[in-house]
Structure formats: structure tokens, C-alpha cells
């Protein structure tokens, strides 16, 4: 199958990918893409999916209601509140 489209580069140097193409490839907003330029292959530009975006979840309970991230660990509001309460009890 061949898919062809054309778009102008916008003022911020972006190119839009059609939603139909994204759906065909299974790519979603937030995914990380890799762009490769190969001069030896006739100045070919290739775009690859590098990593699927995954919504951050609480390291303790896996909730997606993230309030804070500490040292790359996400924490939800309930777990943060519970931890702060435990710290107050142990300090008192």
C-alpha cells in the first residue's frame, strides 16, 4: 500500500501527519518518534516509532491521578496524603 500526502512546513517548522496515517500505524499523541536522514540512500528521510507513550502512574498504587513526581517516581494525591500523615505521626 502506498500513502501519499503533502503539507507545508508551518512557521514553527512542524509538519502535520494525517490522522488516517497515524491510525494506520497505531501511533498516538505523546509517542516518541525517531527521524533518520540518510544521504547515501538518495537523501531519504525515515520516521520510526521509538517509544509508545504511557501515561504516568503512581509508583505505589498505579493510579493515574498524579499530583507530584519525585526523582522520576510519580505519586498520586491519596498516596501523598497517606505518606504525609505517616510522617507527621512518626515525627510527633
Backbone as CSV, one residue per row, in Angstrom:
resi,resn,N_x,N_y,N_z,CA_x,CA_y,CA_z,C_x,C_y,C_z
1,UNK,0.839,-1.172,0.000,0.000,0.000,0.000,0.886,1.238,0.000
2,UNK,0.503,2.203,-0.737,1.223,3.470,-0.794,0.315,4.568,-0.267
3,UNK,0.879,5.422,0.558,0.129,6.529,1.134,0.916,7.790,0.829
4,UNK,0.281,8.752,0.222,0.964,9.980,-0.147,0.174,11.188,0.350
5,UNK,0.878,12.173,0.860,0.234,13.410,1.293,1.246,14.537,1.168
6,UNK,0.756,15.742,1.165,1.660,16.887,1.145,1.130,17.964,2.082
7,UNK,2.042,18.524,2.845,1.734,19.607,3.780,2.886,20.588,3.751
8,UNK,2.583,21.835,3.972,3.630,22.845,4.087,4.223,22.788,5.493
9,UNK,5.480,23.154,5.594,6.112,23.309,6.896,5.589,24.613,7.481
10,UNK,5.095,24.560,8.724,4.496,25.767,9.306,5.564,26.702,9.871
11,UNK,5.122,27.798,10.467,6.026,28.831,10.977,6.930,28.322,12.103
12,UNK,6.529,27.233,12.770,7.346,26.656,13.836,8.135,25.440,13.352
13,UNK,8.248,25.305,12.015,8.999,24.208,11.383,8.393,22.832,11.658
14,UNK,7.091,22.769,11.767,6.404,21.499,12.006,5.734,21.018,10.733
15,UNK,5.597,19.712,10.639,4.849,19.087,9.551,3.774,18.221,10.197
16,UNK,2.574,18.367,9.723,1.454,17.602,10.250,1.404,16.221,9.618
17,UNK,1.155,15.199,10.431,0.925,13.854,9.913,-0.578,13.606,9.936
18,UNK,-1.157,13.192,8.831,-2.604,12.984,8.785,-3.066,11.934,9.799
19,UNK,-4.229,12.186,10.403,-4.724,11.259,11.416,-4.977,9.875,10.838
20,UNK,-5.294,9.788,9.551,-5.505,8.488,8.918,-4.196,7.672,8.898
21,UNK,-3.094,8.348,8.629,-1.797,7.681,8.627,-1.425,7.242,10.032
22,UNK,-1.639,8.118,11.005,-1.340,7.775,12.397,-2.158,6.566,12.849
23,UNK,-3.426,6.538,12.472,-4.289,5.410,12.825,-3.797,4.118,12.178
24,UNK,-3.394,4.201,10.905,-2.884,3.013,10.202,-1.631,2.464,10.882
25,UNK,-0.785,3.360,11.378,0.466,2.955,12.011,0.305,2.621,13.496
26,UNK,-0.826,3.011,14.073,-1.040,2.785,15.503,-0.289,3.780,16.366
27,UNK,0.087,4.920,15.790,0.790,5.957,16.535,-0.230,6.885,17.178
28,UNK,0.106,7.375,18.382,-0.803,8.241,19.126,-0.072,9.469,19.643
29,UNK,-0.845,10.477,20.020,-0.288,11.690,20.619,0.564,11.291,21.827
30,UNK,1.735,11.855,21.907,2.621,11.569,23.034,3.678,10.521,22.726
31,UNK,3.502,9.726,21.651,4.510,8.735,21.276,5.801,9.457,20.887
32,UNK,6.931,8.776,21.047,8.221,9.342,20.678,8.643,8.772,19.332
33,UNK,8.965,9.677,18.410,9.360,9.275,17.069,10.839,9.567,16.845
34,UNK,11.434,8.795,15.954,12.819,8.998,15.567,12.841,9.341,14.084
35,UNK,13.569,10.384,13.735,13.695,10.819,12.351,15.115,10.514,11.894
36,UNK,15.232,9.852,10.744,16.555,9.481,10.237,16.733,10.040,8.832
37,UNK,17.855,10.671,8.619,18.206,11.204,7.304,19.392,10.410,6.786
38,UNK,19.256,9.834,5.600,20.307,9.015,5.015,20.690,9.590,3.655
39,UNK,21.793,10.323,3.630,22.242,10.969,2.399,22.673,9.938,1.358
40,UNK,23.304,8.861,1.803,23.791,7.831,0.885,22.658,7.070,0.199
41,UNK,21.487,7.094,0.775,20.333,6.400,0.183,19.468,7.381,-0.603
42,UNK,20.098,8.358,-1.205,19.350,9.312,-2.019,18.634,10.356,-1.208
43,UNK,19.235,10.784,-0.112,18.655,11.797,0.779,17.297,11.353,1.311
44,UNK,17.199,10.101,1.684,15.955,9.530,2.213,15.747,9.946,3.667
45,UNK,14.522,10.303,3.968,14.137,10.625,5.340,13.165,9.549,5.807
46,UNK,13.457,8.952,6.961,12.602,7.903,7.512,12.130,8.320,8.892
47,UNK,10.921,7.947,9.221,10.318,8.257,10.515,9.916,6.950,11.168
48,UNK,10.392,6.716,12.391,10.134,5.472,13.101,9.516,5.756,14.464
49,UNK,8.698,4.822,14.927,8.181,4.888,16.291,9.298,4.420,17.212
50,UNK,9.718,5.272,18.107,10.799,4.936,19.023,10.242,4.370,20.326
51,UNK,9.186,4.981,20.841,8.612,4.502,22.101,7.147,4.904,22.186
52,UNK,6.330,3.996,22.677,4.919,4.282,22.896,4.790,5.112,24.170
53,UNK,3.936,6.112,24.102,3.664,6.939,25.273,2.846,6.131,26.274
54,UNK,3.255,6.150,27.500,2.458,5.531,28.559,2.182,6.589,29.606
55,UNK,0.941,6.674,30.002,0.545,7.670,30.992,1.236,7.367,32.315
56,UNK,1.796,8.389,32.976,2.452,8.142,34.256,1.457,7.625,35.286
57,UNK,1.902,6.678,36.082,1.059,6.116,37.136,1.805,6.176,38.459
58,UNK,1.040,6.197,39.536,1.604,6.239,40.884,2.460,4.981,41.114
59,UNK,3.668,5.180,41.622,4.562,4.043,41.849,4.030,3.115,42.939
60,UNK,3.125,3.610,43.780,2.617,2.827,44.906,1.324,2.090,44.578
61,UNK,0.378,2.770,43.912,-0.940,2.158,43.692,-1.363,2.106,42.228
62,UNK,-0.560,2.645,41.322,-0.815,2.657,39.875,-1.946,3.592,39.441
63,UNK,-2.375,4.496,40.315,-3.374,5.491,39.947,-2.788,6.443,38.909
64,UNK,-3.660,6.985,38.045,-3.193,7.955,37.048,-3.445,9.392,37.501
65,UNK,-3.965,9.583,38.687,-4.240,10.909,39.244,-2.966,11.443,39.906
66,UNK,-1.979,11.797,39.094,-0.659,12.177,39.597,-0.655,13.623,40.088
67,UNK,-0.103,13.808,41.281,-0.020,15.128,41.883,1.409,15.648,41.838
68,UNK,2.370,14.753,42.028,3.770,15.173,42.114,4.660,14.054,41.578
69,UNK,5.812,14.455,41.056,6.817,13.487,40.635,8.112,13.809,41.363
70,UNK,8.666,12.800,42.030,9.891,12.973,42.801,10.911,11.944,42.311
71,UNK,12.072,12.419,41.879,13.120,11.529,41.359,12.550,10.539,40.340
72,UNK,11.776,11.043,39.395,11.147,10.287,38.302,10.129,9.256,38.768
73,UNK,9.683,9.353,40.015,8.604,8.488,40.511,7.357,9.341,40.708
74,UNK,6.264,8.931,40.065,5.007,9.670,40.163,4.250,9.231,41.414
75,UNK,3.566,10.186,42.060,2.807,9.908,43.278,1.421,10.535,43.139
76,UNK,0.386,9.752,43.443,-0.984,10.272,43.369,-1.320,11.022,44.660
77,UNK,-2.428,11.731,44.646,-2.839,12.522,45.797,-3.097,11.702,47.040
78,UNK,-3.764,10.549,46.895,-4.076,9.707,48.058,-2.809,9.166,48.720
79,UNK,-1.881,8.674,47.917,-0.642,8.128,48.472,0.216,9.225,49.090
80,UNK,0.212,10.406,48.473,0.956,11.529,49.026,0.386,11.917,50.385
81,UNK,-0.935,12.011,50.478,-1.603,12.366,51.739,-1.303,11.329,52.817
82,UNK,-1.402,10.060,52.444,-1.132,8.965,53.391,0.308,9.022,53.893
83,UNK,1.240,9.281,53.007,2.653,9.355,53.385,2.914,10.538,54.310
84,UNK,2.312,11.683,53.977,2.493,12.864,54.831,1.893,12.639,56.221
85,UNK,0.749,11.960,56.286,0.146,11.643,57.583,1.047,10.734,58.395
86,UNK,1.649,9.740,57.761,2.573,8.818,58.461,3.806,9.570,58.943
87,UNK,4.293,10.512,58.143,5.456,11.286,58.567,5.139,12.168,59.767
88,UNK,3.930,12.734,59.825,3.532,13.565,60.957,3.396,12.732,62.225
89,UNK,2.857,11.509,62.105,2.697,10.632,63.267,4.064,10.230,63.794
90,UNK,4.977,9.858,62.913,6.303,9.407,63.363,7.147,10.569,63.911
91,UNK,6.885,11.794,63.453,7.623,12.948,63.935,7.072,13.453,65.263
92,UNK,5.817,13.136,65.550,5.148,13.669,66.733,5.318,12.821,67.886
